[in-house]
Amino acid sequence: QVHLVESGGGLVQPGESLRLSCTVSGTTLDYATMGWYRRAPGKQGELVATLSTGSDTFYEDSVKGRFVIFKDAVENKYYLQMNSLKPEDTADYYCLVQKTGVDAWGQGTRVTVSS
């Protein structure tokens, strides 16, 4: 069974950084698309970033230049480095992994950006 666990959320001030981690068990990150999705209170969710086989990346427009998604294949983990955080980045963040036979999501970690 595939299991994803996020960590690294918290309360930060505008302009600060956080690194979210997604620990994956039950499958490897080989040939997988991994990503981060967020849902802010009262708003629709949105895909924030993805990393696919071949190191192809996608970033939602509002996070381009501030967020970076990367993986550690040895540890079977991947990350979302979030810099220059803004109040509008406040949301629950979910990691996800998709590959043949796998469509798994974590339970989420809350990020709050507030002064």
TIVOSE-610603 format. One line per 3 residues: number of its first residue (from 0); for each residue x, y, z of C-alpha. Coordinates in Angstrom, 1 decimal. Layout:
BEGIN
NUM) X/Y/Z; ... .
END
This chain:
BEGIN
0) 0.0/0.0/0.0; 1.3/3.4/-1.0; 1.6/5.9/1.9 .
3) 2.6/9.6/1.7; 3.3/11.7/4.7; 3.9/15.4/4.5 .
6) 5.9/17.4/7.1; 7.4/20.9/7.4; 4.3/23.1/7.6 .
9) 4.0/25.8/10.1; 3.5/29.5/10.8; 5.9/31.9/9.2 .
12) 6.0/35.6/8.5; 5.8/37.1/5.0; 9.1/36.8/3.2 .
15) 10.3/33.8/5.1; 10.9/30.3/3.8; 9.7/26.8/4.5 .
18) 10.5/23.4/3.1; 7.8/20.8/2.9; 8.7/17.2/2.8 .
21) 6.8/14.2/1.4; 8.0/10.8/2.6; 6.8/8.0/0.3 .
24) 6.5/4.4/1.2; 5.0/1.4/-0.8; 6.4/2.6/-4.1 .
27) 9.5/4.2/-5.5; 9.7/7.6/-7.2; 10.9/6.0/-10.4 .
30) 8.8/6.8/-13.4; 6.4/8.8/-11.2; 4.9/12.2/-11.4 .
33) 5.1/13.8/-8.0; 3.5/17.0/-7.0; 2.1/19.5/-4.5 .
36) -1.4/20.6/-4.3; -2.9/23.3/-2.0; -6.3/24.3/-0.8 .
39) -6.7/27.7/0.9; -9.6/28.3/3.2; -12.7/29.1/1.2 .
42) -11.0/28.7/-2.1; -10.7/26.1/-4.8; -7.6/23.9/-4.6 .
45) -4.8/24.3/-7.1; -1.9/22.3/-8.3; 1.2/24.2/-7.1 .
48) 4.1/22.2/-8.6; 4.9/18.9/-10.3; 8.1/17.0/-11.1 .
51) 8.0/14.2/-13.7; 10.3/11.7/-15.2; 13.1/13.4/-17.0 .
54) 13.0/16.2/-14.5; 10.2/18.1/-16.2; 8.6/20.6/-13.8 .
57) 5.5/22.6/-13.7; 4.8/25.6/-11.4; 1.6/27.5/-10.9 .
60) 2.1/31.1/-12.1; 1.9/32.6/-8.6; 4.8/30.5/-7.2 .
63) 7.2/30.6/-10.2; 10.6/31.9/-9.1; 9.7/31.3/-5.4 .
66) 9.0/27.6/-5.1; 11.2/24.7/-6.1; 10.2/21.0/-6.2 .
69) 12.9/18.4/-6.0; 13.4/14.9/-5.0; 15.8/12.7/-3.1 .
72) 15.5/9.3/-4.8; 17.8/7.6/-2.4; 15.6/8.6/0.6 .
75) 12.4/8.2/-1.5; 11.3/11.6/-0.5; 10.6/14.8/-2.3 .
78) 10.3/18.4/-1.2; 8.8/21.8/-1.9; 11.2/24.6/-1.1 .
81) 9.0/27.7/-0.6; 10.8/31.1/-0.5; 9.5/34.6/-0.2 .
84) 6.3/33.4/1.3; 3.2/35.6/1.0; 0.0/35.6/3.0 .
87) -1.8/34.2/-0.1; 0.3/31.1/0.1; -1.5/30.2/3.3 .
90) -3.2/26.8/2.7; -3.2/23.1/3.4; -0.6/21.5/1.2 .
93) -0.9/18.0/0.0; 1.7/15.8/-1.7; 0.7/13.4/-4.5 .
96) 2.3/10.7/-6.5; 1.0/9.3/-9.7; 2.4/6.4/-11.8 .
99) 1.1/3.3/-13.4; -1.2/1.7/-10.8; -0.6/4.4/-8.2 .
102) -2.6/7.6/-7.4; -1.7/8.5/-3.9; -2.2/11.6/-1.7 .
105) -1.0/12.6/1.6; -3.1/13.9/4.4; -1.8/17.5/4.2 .
108) 0.3/19.9/6.2; -0.8/23.4/7.0; 1.2/26.5/6.0 .
111) 0.2/29.8/7.5; 1.9/33.0/6.4; 1.1/35.9/8.6 .
114) 2.7/38.8/10.4 .
END
